[in-house]
Amino acid sequence: MNTLSSHVLDTTSGKPAQKMQLLLTLPDGSTCSGETNSDGRFNQWNIDDFPAGEYCLRFFCKSYLLSKHGQSFYPFIDIHFEIEEQGGHYHIPLLISPHGYSSYRGS
């Protein structure tokens, strides 16, 4: 069974990015959305098992960055990744600041 979670951290303030909107596009083109919690995390996709294929996770960071730092170079950030058959748990962290970001496959 495959599962998916995400975590967004604001590297400028050193705090979790709360209430950031997320949009996940599945391999079949369908989408589901969510919002990071008070710890900057989200894992409530309402999907029991993520099928193998290519995904896109969009982080709508502009309103968050504008409210916290008064500026945002990126209106959104798309992370494309591939889930494998029986790949297990996938964690997509995002580290953001008004002018940069980084991501990796977490645990």
ABEGO torsion letter per residue (X at the ends): XBBBBBBBBBAAAGBBBBGBBBBBBBAAGBBBBBBBBAAGBBABAGBABBBBEBBBBBBBAAAAAAAAAGBBABABBBBBBBBBBGAEBBBBBBBBBAABBBBBBBX
